């Protein structure tokens, strides 16, 4: 499986377990698998819930800041990679 950089974590909300991701390349869709990597972060997550400005969305594109529910702690500046299962 290959990965490609899709964005960066800009904020993390501990209570609800939500990472805010600024999408810088490509698109992110509900159901995609992402790999979050940083200085102390390294985990894979399936995108099960996404919101842009408190509205549920199915897709986020370049320039969007999308809130994604995660089960592990993400940190600001962590890189977010989209996993391509076809390779």
Secondary structure, 3 states (H helix, E strand, C coil): CEEEEEEEEEEEECCCCEEEEEECCCCEECCCEEEEECCCCEEEEECCCEEECCEECCEECCCCEEEEECCCCCCCCCEEEEEECCC
